[in-house]
């Protein structure tokens, strides 16, 4: 099968940073689906792994988000049949989705929203799972939860889904941050009640939430803890998805502020007893999409799925200026 891989950690400007390769079609093990991949998206984790995990000359396939069609099933599969259209985010511990065929555990797969194209669906899984787990596993919110949620990077991939899910499934007031007119407009269009510039964060958030906030979603936490401590009410919560070095949390203590990590790969990495929760939430979100309540975050569609196109997509993600998601469709 055709695939895109890298053999050495190189700058994305280097033609060898991602290469077209031929690999054997993988075989599904028990509970696996073999999926014919129709579309993939690129996330910051793709860039991070490519830059920091040198495979030493062996081809390593990246890619986590995918949408496609079930081509075969492994022993014990009960949730899907051959021919089903699916979407999912895969596992960081297994080969990636940038290939014609991919194997994935059925417990982290959902049926593709019927109203979306494969490209539109491929934009959603990783960011949807991250946003859902942030809101409902880390913050433990419910449909009647009230208060104020601050979403840093509200126009980014995960931020876009945090905004939508919080507006749709809770009673929270949602305050997003954005620094450009187009990103501010995007976040407001997704349902944010207010969007403020992240520069001078405390003053700008206080202007729309003078009593402070109850929850903070943070994709960029380094250097922000003191600002969060000032903005959060006593007993508030932060969920971070980045890995800042030397993070000092002591400023949170006097207000008894809770700090949480979110990694959407945890369930798949450890095959937790509740691993199927990711299947369930993807199914729930597919229903919300088909009902017109949640929308895709696809903003740029490229093609075909080959090294040159993926290098361009990685460059876009590395720029840090993405609004929504970039998707690559078709082999």
ABEGO torsion letter per residue (X at the ends): XBBBBBABBBBAABAAABBBBBBBBBBBBBGBBBBBBABBBBBAAAAAAAAABBAGGBBBBBEABBBBBBABBBBGBAABBBGBBBBBAEBAABBBABBABBBBBAAABBBBBAABBAAAAAAAAAAAAAAAAAAAAAAGBBAABBEBBBBBGAABAAAAAAAAAAAAABABBBBBBBABAAAAAAAAAAGBABBBBABGAAAAAAAABAAEBABBBBABABGAAAAAAAABBBGBBBBBABBBBGBBAAAAAAAGBBBBBBBAAAAAAAGBAAAAAAAAAAAAAAAAAAAGABBBABABBBOBBBAAAAAAAAAAAAAGABBEBBBBBEX
